[in-house]
Amino acid sequence: SGTATLETALCGTPMVIVYKVRALTYLLGRLLVRVPAIGLVNLVAGRHVVRELIQGAVTAEAIATEVAALLDDPARRAAVEAGLADVRARLGAPGASARAAALLMRMLGEGPSSTLPGGPSPSPGRESPDRAQRSGAPSPSPARAEVGGKPRS
């Protein structure tokens, strides 16, 4: 999976990506998704850092050849490790998920700062319930649903 290869890359461990699915699944995927690589590591890097064996290229011999090259060729291993270090640098310091969530919250006007430089201001009336409580505004009453024609609280 993309997560496993990305985690392996963050550890700096050279790898070979192997991807084989049913022919119809692969064909549909190729028709619907146009990307220069399948591996998330290579997509993040913007180039092929690790070797990808896809569909018909996935054989025991090919896998053994690629893994042996990483184990036996110090220059090749060093090149892959350097590429993985570049992937790690591109992803930034730990906490990317928290930074992305905070950015989204600010963009939606829900976070500690409701405006971003060069970004739109939050729409009036789009305050979060906790922000409305901090400002002293009354919180909206819960909506009532009707079940079988009878109001339900």
C-alpha positions as CSV (number, residue, x, y, z in Angstrom):
1,S,0.0,0.0,0.0
2,G,1.0,3.6,-0.4
3,T,1.1,4.1,3.4
4,A,3.5,1.2,3.9
5,T,5.9,2.3,1.2
6,L,5.8,5.9,2.5
7,E,6.5,4.7,6.1
8,T,9.4,2.5,4.7
9,A,10.7,5.6,2.9
10,L,10.6,7.7,6.0
11,C,12.7,5.0,7.8
12,G,15.2,5.4,4.9
13,T,14.9,1.7,4.0
14,P,15.5,0.9,0.3
15,M,12.7,-1.1,-1.3
16,V,11.2,-2.5,-4.5
17,I,7.5,-1.7,-5.1
18,V,5.6,-4.7,-6.5
19,Y,2.1,-4.1,-7.9
20,K,0.0,-6.8,-9.5
21,V,-3.8,-7.0,-9.7
22,R,-6.3,-8.6,-12.0
23,A,-5.9,-7.5,-15.6
24,L,-9.3,-5.8,-15.7
25,T,-8.7,-3.9,-12.5
26,Y,-5.3,-2.7,-13.8
27,L,-6.8,-1.7,-17.2
28,L,-9.6,0.3,-15.6
29,G,-7.1,2.0,-13.2
30,R,-4.8,3.0,-16.0
31,L,-7.8,4.4,-18.0
32,L,-9.1,6.4,-15.0
33,V,-5.9,7.5,-13.3
34,R,-3.0,9.1,-15.1
35,V,0.1,9.3,-13.0
36,P,3.7,8.9,-13.9
37,A,4.3,6.3,-11.1
38,I,2.2,3.9,-9.0
39,G,4.3,4.1,-5.8
40,L,3.5,6.9,-3.4
41,V,7.2,7.3,-2.7
42,N,7.9,8.0,-6.4
43,L,4.9,10.3,-6.6
44,V,6.1,12.4,-3.7
45,A,9.6,12.5,-5.0
46,G,8.4,13.6,-8.4
47,R,10.8,11.0,-10.0
48,H,11.5,7.2,-9.8
49,V,13.5,6.8,-6.6
50,V,12.6,3.1,-6.1
51,R,12.0,0.5,-8.7
52,E,8.4,-0.4,-9.5
53,L,7.6,-3.8,-10.8
54,I,4.1,-3.7,-12.3
55,Q,1.8,-6.4,-13.6
56,G,3.8,-8.6,-16.1
57,A,7.1,-7.4,-14.7
58,V,6.3,-9.0,-11.4
59,T,8.2,-12.3,-11.4
60,A,10.2,-14.0,-8.7
61,E,13.3,-13.5,-10.8
62,A,12.7,-9.8,-11.3
63,I,12.1,-9.3,-7.6
64,A,15.2,-11.3,-6.6
65,T,17.3,-9.3,-9.2
66,E,16.1,-5.9,-7.8
67,V,16.6,-6.8,-4.2
68,A,20.0,-8.3,-4.8
69,A,21.0,-5.1,-6.6
70,L,20.0,-3.1,-3.5
71,L,21.9,-5.5,-1.2
72,D,25.0,-6.0,-3.4
73,D,25.6,-2.6,-5.1
74,P,26.6,0.1,-2.5
75,A,26.3,2.9,-5.1
76,R,22.7,1.9,-6.1
77,R,21.7,1.5,-2.4
78,A,23.2,4.9,-1.6
79,A,21.3,6.5,-4.6
80,V,18.0,5.1,-3.4
81,E,18.8,6.1,0.2
82,A,19.5,9.7,-1.0
83,G,16.2,9.7,-2.9
84,L,14.4,8.5,0.2
85,A,16.0,11.3,2.2
86,D,14.6,13.7,-0.4
87,V,11.1,12.3,0.1
88,R,11.4,12.8,3.8
89,A,12.5,16.4,3.3
90,R,9.6,17.0,0.9
91,L,7.1,15.8,3.5
92,G,8.5,18.1,6.1
93,A,8.8,17.7,9.9
94,P,6.6,15.3,11.8
95,G,3.1,16.6,12.5
96,A,2.1,17.1,8.9
97,S,-1.4,15.8,9.6
98,A,-1.9,18.3,12.5
99,R,-0.6,21.1,10.4
100,A,-2.9,20.2,7.5
101,A,-5.9,20.0,9.9
102,A,-5.1,23.3,11.4
103,L,-4.8,24.9,8.0
104,L,-8.2,23.5,7.0
105,M,-9.8,24.7,10.2
106,R,-8.4,28.2,9.7
107,M,-9.6,28.2,6.1
108,L,-13.1,27.2,7.3
109,G,-13.0,29.8,10.0
110,E,-13.0,27.2,12.8
111,G,-9.5,27.5,14.1
112,P,-7.7,30.0,16.3
113,S,-7.1,32.4,13.4
114,S,-10.0,32.8,11.0
115,T,-8.1,34.4,8.2
116,L,-5.1,33.3,6.2
117,P,-2.8,35.7,4.4
118,G,-4.2,36.1,0.9
119,G,-7.2,33.9,1.7
120,P,-10.8,34.7,2.0
121,S,-12.4,35.7,5.3
122,P,-14.9,33.4,6.8
123,S,-18.5,33.9,5.8
124,P,-20.7,35.7,8.3
125,G,-22.8,33.2,10.2
126,R,-20.3,30.4,9.8
127,E,-19.0,30.4,13.3
128,S,-18.5,27.2,15.1
129,P,-20.6,26.5,18.2
130,D,-17.6,26.9,20.6
131,R,-16.7,30.2,18.9
132,A,-20.3,31.4,19.2
133,Q,-20.2,30.5,22.9
134,R,-16.9,32.4,23.4
135,S,-18.4,35.5,21.8
136,G,-21.5,35.3,24.0
137,A,-23.8,34.6,21.1
138,P,-26.7,32.2,21.8
139,S,-26.1,28.7,20.5
140,P,-28.7,27.4,18.0
141,S,-31.4,25.1,19.3
142,P,-31.2,21.5,18.2
143,A,-33.2,20.7,15.1
144,R,-36.4,18.7,15.5
145,A,-37.0,15.7,13.3
146,E,-40.4,14.4,12.4
147,V,-41.0,10.7,12.6
148,G,-44.3,9.4,11.3
149,G,-45.7,12.9,11.3
150,K,-44.9,13.5,15.0
151,P,-42.2,15.8,16.2
152,R,-39.2,14.1,17.8
153,S,-36.8,16.0,20.0
